[in-house]
Amino acid sequence: MPEAAQSKPPRPATGERAWTTQELNSTVRKAEKGDQEAMADITALLQRPGLPDVLHGNPAREALRALLDAYAAGNPVIREAAGRKATELRAELAGPNPTPLEKLLVDNVLVTWPHLYRLEDVCARKDGMPLALGLCYQKCITAAHKRFLAAMKALTEVRRLVLPAIQVNIAKKQINVAHAAPIAAN
């Protein structure tokens, strides 16, 4: 199991105890072994914003981490590059003020993205394969592609629902605008 805190713990609020990464990891290990005092400390710490993510409490981010690790196949340069790309995509897809639902949907897009392309990569690197295996890969790729498109569609639909409808009445002419300007593609 990976270390509990791979990044620094969030800064404590005024008056709260500051934890070092070593202290946090030690407390997590004790809590995992059943230490009730350590578990009480962890429960209190989990009230701090951002700490559930540090302690692997976000299943989507953990799935993304595992998928990117598999994609990199032990190469730290590829892993770092893929992680940076995922961070860029998260920022681009989420936009400046995402709702909690949009954040969940962005995570869903991000998890389906490396899954699809990992399958594509593995299939492309096979030099000849039995027909049954090739068909199995194609079924998996098709299913992953459907999930990827469905995740993007869900995010788009939620965004469409969130946009305010605008009605402008000028003299006797009425103009209805149901959607804001589309997001420009790069």
Helices and strands as residue ranges (DSSP letters): H 21-32, H 36-45, H 51-54, H 59-72, H 76-94, H 100-124, H 131-162, E 166-170, E 173-177
